[in-house]
Amino acid sequence: MSDVRKVAVLVGSLRKGSLNLKLAHVLKELAPPELDLHLVTIGDLPLYDSDLEDAAPAAWTTFRQAVRACDAVLFVTPEYNRSVPGALKNALDVGSRPYGHSVWSGKPGAVISASPGAIGGFGANHHLRQSLVFLDVPAMQQPEAYISGADKLFDDHGHLVNEGTKKFLHGFMESFGHWVARNIRV
Ligand SMILES: Cc1cc2nc3c(=O)[nH]c(=O)nc-3n(C[C@H](O)[C@H](O)[C@H](O)COP(=O)(O)O)c2cc1C
């Protein structure tokens, strides 16, 4: 049996009723046994300001430690104005500094975007990938995951009601398991 890998899950929405948060919970259930998903929250991170590094905010330190403790990263995000929500971009920035001490470097990653809209957060998904190139996060290329009509996918208890989407997400997580195993740096 292969090793179990810890995966940091970052959700780009801060709201309690977030569709992307529901999706993240579903992904945890669908993940293969070799992936152990942990939600790492980003809502309490002060906006990145290098002047604060001398006495870094506790929330930054906790966040950096939480990501550093994981082997891989999974981003589950909505699209805001055709791009990455500010809270998620801030989390990327916080994790990337101090210079030379990025928590992201070399961790295999994957991106899922979800929206009630028809194009499933494509813009956010690809803007995020642009940052991941610089951050040295090898991001899984296939399958791509732009989850459209996300407001129709869950029942009142957050359970996925669409069998086709469930099958797709199951396959996505299986592929991510293989991606992590192939790209992890030891
Ligand atoms: C500031 C803002 C900008 C948005 N821009 C987009 C957008 O560019 N594309 C899109 O599909 N949906 C957009 N939406 C709608 C979101 O997809 C929708 O609110 C979604 O439910 C947010 O994800 P969440 O449920 O995980 O919070 C926007 C919502 C907000 C609040």
The ligand as an SDF file (V2000), in Angstrom:
LIG
                    3D

 31 33  0  0  0  0  0  0  0  0999 V2000
  -17.5670   39.8760   -5.8380 C   0  0  0  0  0  0  0  0  0  0  0  0
  -18.1780   38.7640   -6.6400 C   0  0  0  0  0  0  0  0  0  0  0  0
  -17.8060   38.6050   -7.9550 C   0  0  0  0  0  0  0  0  0  0  0  0
  -18.3230   37.5500   -8.7020 C   0  0  0  0  0  0  0  0  0  0  0  0
  -17.8690   37.3360   -9.9810 N   0  0  0  0  0  0  0  0  0  0  0  0
  -18.2230   36.2040  -10.6350 C   0  0  0  0  0  0  0  0  0  0  0  0
  -17.5950   35.8510  -11.8630 C   0  0  0  0  0  0  0  0  0  0  0  0
  -16.7380   36.5310  -12.3850 O   0  0  0  0  0  0  0  0  0  0  0  0
  -17.9570   34.6800  -12.4410 N   0  0  0  0  0  0  0  0  0  0  0  0
  -18.8960   33.8430  -11.8840 C   0  0  0  0  0  0  0  0  0  0  0  0
  -19.1750   32.7840  -12.4520 O   0  0  0  0  0  0  0  0  0  0  0  0
  -19.5130   34.1660  -10.7220 N   0  0  0  0  0  0  0  0  0  0  0  0
  -19.1950   35.3060  -10.0820 C   0  0  0  0  0  0  0  0  0  0  0  0
  -19.7580   35.6160   -8.8740 N   0  0  0  0  0  0  0  0  0  0  0  0
  -20.8300   34.7600   -8.3540 C   0  0  0  0  0  0  0  0  0  0  0  0
  -20.2460   33.5880   -7.5940 C   0  0  0  0  0  0  0  0  0  0  0  0
  -19.8810   32.5690   -8.5020 O   0  0  0  0  0  0  0  0  0  0  0  0
  -21.2850   33.0370   -6.6040 C   0  0  0  0  0  0  0  0  0  0  0  0
  -21.6230   34.0290   -5.6700 O   0  0  0  0  0  0  0  0  0  0  0  0
  -20.7710   31.7930   -5.9150 C   0  0  0  0  0  0  0  0  0  0  0  0
  -21.8010   31.1900   -5.1920 O   0  0  0  0  0  0  0  0  0  0  0  0
  -19.6060   32.1250   -5.0050 C   0  0  0  0  0  0  0  0  0  0  0  0
  -19.0280   30.9480   -4.5280 O   0  0  0  0  0  0  0  0  0  0  0  0
  -19.3530   30.3830   -3.0780 P   0  0  0  0  0  0  0  0  0  0  0  0
  -20.7980   29.8790   -3.1340 O   0  0  0  0  0  0  0  0  0  0  0  0
  -18.3860   29.2690   -2.8720 O   0  0  0  0  0  0  0  0  0  0  0  0
  -19.2290   31.4970   -2.0910 O   0  0  0  0  0  0  0  0  0  0  0  0
  -19.2770   36.6750   -8.1110 C   0  0  0  0  0  0  0  0  0  0  0  0
  -19.6480   36.8710   -6.7850 C   0  0  0  0  0  0  0  0  0  0  0  0
  -19.1170   37.8890   -6.0580 C   0  0  0  0  0  0  0  0  0  0  0  0
  -19.5100   38.0400   -4.6000 C   0  0  0  0  0  0  0  0  0  0  0  0
  1  2  1  0
  2  3  1  0
  2 30  2  0
  3  4  2  0
  4  5  1  0
  4 28  1  0
  5  6  2  0
  6  7  1  0
  6 13  1  0
  7  8  2  0
  7  9  1  0
  9 10  1  0
 10 11  2  0
 10 12  1  0
 12 13  2  0
 13 14  1  0
 14 15  1  0
 14 28  1  0
 15 16  1  0
 16 17  1  0
 16 18  1  0
 18 19  1  0
 18 20  1  0
 20 21  1  0
 20 22  1  0
 22 23  1  0
 23 24  1  0
 24 25  2  0
 24 26  1  0
 24 27  1  0
 28 29  2  0
 29 30  1  0
 30 31  1  0
M  END
$$$$
